[in-house]
Amino acid sequence: MYLKNEGFDSKEINKLRGELKQSGKPYKIIESEDNSEEYVNFYFIGMYEGREVIYDAVIYTLRLHHSSELYEIAEHKAAQKFPNYKTINYNEDENGNMAPLSNEEEEIGLFMAEVIADLEEEETVKVSEHVEIDLHHDYGIGLDIGLNVEVVDDTVIRKFIKEYNDDTLKLDKTLYSFMSEDDEDFDEED
């Protein structure tokens, strides 16, 4: 694992260390269209089995994790109900407006929305804070981190890195369920 994985290479680690020193941050954000206020992909340096390594980490909010779990279940149920199911692709026309969906895509979308609403109402899906380690990652060690925070910002990332590297990280094992923000917004408007 160490020989093929550049995330364990001292030259790569020193290169990243230089970039971090120059930026004044203990992490480097990986540019990605997936990054948002609820999801951030970044590198940081830590220890694994007595030697330095680059961690390729993703931190996301529990709300986002919960939404992803709901969507996965809804997709699975849609695939069972609709034999021609494939992921719905939302396309834009030449003016940047959303192109209309086919009748079947619209029916599938409505079905999935209904499944998600039912799952939320019944609080079927519950999530808790977690850190999953991927030792077979292609660059360093992968970390998949779900935290009960509103946003993933500099403070959250710094706190995680410090606690992870100091081996003082305490995860909240409470199970949480969320309502989609659209539903909350509709309730406020009524």
C-alpha positions in Angstrom: 0.0 0.0 0.0 2.7 2.5 0.9 4.8 2.0 -2.3 2.1 2.8 -4.8 0.2 5.4 -2.8 1.8 8.9 -3.2 -0.1 10.1 -0.1 2.5 8.2 1.9 5.5 9.6 0.0 7.6 12.0 2.0 8.2 14.3 -1.0 4.4 14.7 -1.5 3.9 15.2 2.2 6.6 17.9 2.3 5.2 19.6 -0.8 1.8 19.8 0.9 3.4 20.9 4.1 4.9 23.8 2.2 1.6 24.7 0.6 -0.1 24.6 4.0 2.6 26.8 5.6 2.2 29.3 2.8 -1.6 29.4 3.2 -1.5 29.6 7.0 -4.1 26.8 7.2 -3.7 23.2 8.3 -5.6 22.0 5.3 -5.8 22.4 1.5 -9.3 22.5 -0.1 -9.6 20.3 -3.2 -11.3 22.3 -5.9 -14.5 20.5 -6.8 -18.0 21.4 -8.0 -19.3 19.3 -5.1 -17.9 21.7 -2.5 -20.6 23.8 -0.8 -21.4 25.2 2.6 -22.5 21.6 3.6 -19.7 19.6 1.9 -16.0 20.2 1.7 -13.2 18.0 0.3 -9.7 18.7 1.6 -6.2 17.4 2.3 -4.4 17.5 5.7 -1.3 15.8 7.1 -1.6 13.4 10.0 -0.2 10.1 11.4 -1.1 6.6 10.6 0.7 3.6 12.2 3.6 5.8 13.3 4.3 7.6 10.0 3.1 10.7 8.3 0.4 10.5 5.7 -1.8 12.8 3.7 -5.5 12.4 4.5 -8.0 13.0 1.6 -11.0 14.0 3.7 -14.6 15.0 3.0 -16.7 16.6 5.8 -20.4 17.0 5.3 -23.3 17.9 7.5 -25.6 15.3 8.9 -28.5 17.1 7.1 -26.8 16.5 3.8 -26.0 12.9 4.7 -29.7 12.3 5.7 -30.9 13.8 2.4 -28.5 11.6 0.4 -29.8 8.5 2.3 -33.4 9.4 1.6 -32.7 10.0 -2.1 -30.9 6.7 -2.4 -33.9 4.8 -0.9 -36.3 6.8 -3.2 -34.2 5.8 -6.2 -34.2 2.2 -5.2 -38.0 2.2 -4.8 -38.4 4.0 -8.2 -36.2 1.4 -9.9 -38.5 -1.3 -8.4 -41.7 0.4 -9.5 -40.6 1.7 -12.9 -38.9 -0.9 -15.1 -37.4 1.7 -17.4 -36.1 3.8 -14.5 -32.8 5.6 -15.0 -31.5 8.6 -13.2 -33.5 11.7 -14.1 -31.3 14.2 -15.9 -32.3 17.8 -15.6 -31.2 19.7 -18.8 -31.3 23.4 -19.6 -32.4 24.8 -22.9 -30.4 27.4 -24.9 -31.8 30.2 -22.7 -30.7 28.5 -19.5 -34.2 27.5 -18.5 -35.0 24.0 -17.2 -36.0 21.8 -20.2 -39.3 19.9 -19.6 -39.2 16.4 -18.4 -40.8 13.5 -20.2 -44.1 12.3 -18.8 -42.4 9.2 -17.4 -39.6 11.3 -15.8 -42.1 13.6 -14.3 -44.1 10.6 -12.9 -40.9 9.1 -11.5 -39.9 12.4 -9.9 -43.3 12.8 -8.3 -43.1 9.2 -7.0 -39.6 9.8 -5.5 -40.7 13.1 -3.9 -43.6 11.3 -2.3 -41.4 8.4 -1.0 -39.0 11.0 0.5 -41.8 12.9 2.1 -43.2 9.7 3.6 -39.7 8.6 4.9 -39.2 12.1 6.4 -42.6 12.1 8.1 -42.1 8.6 9.5 -38.5 9.5 10.5 -37.5 6.2 8.9 -33.9 7.3 8.2 -31.7 8.3 11.1 -28.0 9.3 10.9 -25.3 10.0 13.4 -21.8 11.5 13.4 -19.2 9.2 11.9 -15.7 8.9 10.5 -15.1 6.2 8.0 -11.5 5.4 7.1 -10.6 4.1 3.6 -7.2 2.5 3.7 -7.4 1.5 0.0 -7.7 5.1 -1.2 -5.7 6.0 -4.3 -4.0 9.0 -2.6 -3.2 8.8 1.1 -5.9 7.7 3.4 -9.5 8.6 2.7 -11.8 9.9 5.4 -15.5 10.2 5.1 -16.8 12.5 7.9 -20.4 13.3 8.8 -20.8 15.9 11.6 -23.8 17.5 13.2 -23.1 21.1 12.1 -25.1 23.6 10.1 -22.2 24.4 7.7 -18.7 23.1 7.0 -16.5 26.1 7.4 -12.9 26.9 8.4 -13.7 26.6 12.1 -15.3 23.1 11.7 -12.4 21.8 9.5 -9.7 23.2 11.9 -11.4 21.7 14.9 -11.8 18.3 13.2 -8.2 18.2 12.1 -6.9 19.2 15.6 -9.1 16.7 17.4 -8.4 13.9 14.9 -4.6 14.4 15.0 -4.7 14.7 18.8 -6.8 11.6 19.1 -9.4 13.6 21.1 -12.3 13.4 18.6 -15.6 12.6 20.3 -18.4 11.7 18.0 -22.1 12.3 18.9 -23.8 8.9 18.5 -27.3 10.4 18.8 -29.5 9.4 15.9 -30.9 12.4 14.0 -33.6 12.7 11.4 -34.3 15.9 9.4 -37.2 17.4 7.4 -36.3 18.9 4.1 -35.8 22.6 4.1 -38.5 23.1 1.4 -41.1 21.6 3.7 -40.0 23.9 6.6 -40.2 26.9 4.2 -43.8 25.9 3.1 -44.9 25.5 6.7 -43.6 29.1 7.5 -45.4 30.6 4.5 -48.9 29.1 5.3 
